[in-house]
Amino acid sequence: MTDVTYATLFSEELLQLFPDSNRGTIESLIVNDDNPFIDVERIVKEIDNLKIEPEVGRHSGELMPDDENGYVILFNEVDSSERQRFTIAHELGHYLFLRRDHQLDSLLKKSKYRNYDVGDYSYQERKEEITANNFAADLLMPVNLIQRLTLDWIKYENDGQTTVDESGFDKYVEILAGKLRVSRQAFDIRMKVLGVAK
Ligand SMILES: [Zn+2]
């Protein structure tokens, strides 16, 4: 896989969520054979008024106002790096949707833990959680990128064959999840959502 820009990988709908002043830079970031994963930390760094900080806590992540009129994504530094990346992408989703809907101020009123324990959430909050999870999956596992990595996998790792048995499929999931730097579980769910696996 030669250099492919994020502009090619992401849908127009997703790209439109980024602030106008930062979108061009984010669109010009690339994946290639050496770095075939979406650099979510880099994306966050390119966004004005948003930063990332590690913390040790009971929950996996949180989006909060910071001291300098901006916002901060906290992630749990005890989690695996795949989990951290998913958390950062999830919280980035919250930020971008709140920003789009002019609702960032609502974060000032919130003081409770934000985590993945959907059980404690209201209907509206559950909807926001699902939206943020879908955003994170679209960001870290773009269909276009999965297709490119799959074509390379067929060519270089599956002897040009487009079919696999069950253990071959497990291996495929492991390899692609590794390249995308997501958990096998997250990639498995993505495959099911995309209708590739049952
Ligand atoms: Zn959330």
Residues whose N, C-alpha, C, O or C-beta is under 5 A from the ligand:
A	BS01	ZN	N115 E129 A132
